[in-house]
Amino acid sequence: MVSLKSLVSLGSQALLVLVVAVAVLQSQTVESQNCPTELTSLNVCAPFVVPGAAVTSPSIDCCNALQSVHHDCLCSTLQIASRLPSQCNIPPLTCA
């Protein structure tokens, strides 16, 4: 027979798991909401990434901005961008 103390302990453990899960989901939501702002900070990298630019290496501001962007934000953005051609009914991009 399960004692009342065991039930309370199980209930406490379940509540703890629920609280942790909610905290993780909220932090992911906050990160996804910050993603556009983080990506906007990368504008300082434009002189380096624009084809034909005279600048051959990124500035310290660019490197700092890149470092401040969360990995998930940058990867998600690149994945979304790679799907754009097919979603716009144009041939996929092929890069050398």
LUMKE-320656 format. One record per residue (C-alpha): x, y, z. Coordinates in steps of 0.5 Angstrom, whole numbers, plus 2048, in hexadecimal, padded with zeros to 3 digits. Layout:
<site east="X" north="Y" up="Z"/>
...
END
This chain:
<site east="800" north="800" up="800"/>
<site east="803" north="807" up="7FE"/>
<site east="803" north="80C" up="804"/>
<site east="801" north="813" up="804"/>
<site east="808" north="815" up="805"/>
<site east="80A" north="811" up="7FF"/>
<site east="804" north="815" up="7FB"/>
<site east="806" north="81C" up="7FD"/>
<site east="80D" north="81A" up="7FB"/>
<site east="80B" north="818" up="7F4"/>
<site east="807" north="81E" up="7F4"/>
<site east="80D" north="823" up="7F6"/>
<site east="811" north="81F" up="7F1"/>
<site east="80C" north="820" up="7EB"/>
<site east="80B" north="827" up="7ED"/>
<site east="812" north="829" up="7ED"/>
<site east="813" north="825" up="7E6"/>
<site east="80D" north="82A" up="7E3"/>
<site east="810" north="830" up="7E6"/>
<site east="817" north="82E" up="7E2"/>
<site east="813" north="82D" up="7DC"/>
<site east="80F" north="833" up="7DC"/>
<site east="816" north="837" up="7DE"/>
<site east="819" north="834" up="7D8"/>
<site east="813" north="836" up="7D3"/>
<site east="813" north="83D" up="7D5"/>
<site east="81B" north="83E" up="7D4"/>
<site east="81A" north="83B" up="7CD"/>
<site east="814" north="840" up="7CC"/>
<site east="818" north="846" up="7CF"/>
<site east="81E" north="844" up="7CA"/>
<site east="81A" north="843" up="7C4"/>
<site east="817" north="84A" up="7C6"/>
<site east="81E" north="84D" up="7C6"/>
<site east="820" north="84A" up="7C0"/>
<site east="81E" north="84F" up="7BB"/>
<site east="822" north="854" up="7C0"/>
<site east="828" north="850" up="7C0"/>
<site east="828" north="84F" up="7B8"/>
<site east="827" north="857" up="7B7"/>
<site east="82E" north="858" up="7BB"/>
<site east="831" north="854" up="7B6"/>
<site east="830" north="85A" up="7B1"/>
<site east="837" north="85C" up="7B3"/>
<site east="83A" north="856" up="7AF"/>
<site east="837" north="858" up="7A9"/>
<site east="83E" north="85B" up="7A6"/>
<site east="841" north="855" up="7A7"/>
<site east="83B" north="850" up="7A4"/>
<site east="839" north="854" up="79E"/>
<site east="83C" north="851" up="797"/>
<site east="841" north="856" up="794"/>
<site east="842" north="859" up="79B"/>
<site east="849" north="85C" up="79C"/>
<site east="849" north="85A" up="7A3"/>
<site east="84D" north="853" up="7A4"/>
<site east="84C" north="852" up="7AB"/>
<site east="846" north="853" up="7B0"/>
<site east="847" north="859" up="7B5"/>
<site east="847" north="858" up="7BD"/>
<site east="840" north="85A" up="7BD"/>
<site east="83E" north="855" up="7B8"/>
<site east="841" north="850" up="7BC"/>
<site east="83E" north="852" up="7C2"/>
<site east="837" north="852" up="7BF"/>
<site east="838" north="84B" up="7BC"/>
<site east="83A" north="849" up="7C3"/>
<site east="834" north="84C" up="7C6"/>
<site east="82F" north="848" up="7C2"/>
<site east="82D" north="842" up="7C5"/>
<site east="82F" north="83C" up="7C1"/>
<site east="827" north="839" up="7C0"/>
<site east="825" north="840" up="7BD"/>
<site east="82B" north="840" up="7B8"/>
<site east="82A" north="839" up="7B6"/>
<site east="822" north="83A" up="7B5"/>
<site east="823" north="840" up="7B1"/>
<site east="828" north="83C" up="7AC"/>
<site east="823" north="836" up="7AC"/>
<site east="81D" north="83B" up="7AA"/>
<site east="821" north="83F" up="7A5"/>
<site east="823" north="838" up="7A2"/>
<site east="81C" north="836" up="7A1"/>
<site east="81A" north="83D" up="79E"/>
<site east="81B" north="83B" up="796"/>
<site east="817" north="835" up="796"/>
<site east="811" north="839" up="79A"/>
<site east="812" north="83E" up="795"/>
<site east="811" north="839" up="78F"/>
<site east="818" north="83B" up="78D"/>
<site east="81E" north="836" up="78B"/>
<site east="822" north="834" up="791"/>
<site east="829" north="838" up="793"/>
<site east="82F" north="835" up="791"/>
<site east="835" north="838" up="793"/>
<site east="83C" north="837" up="791"/>
END
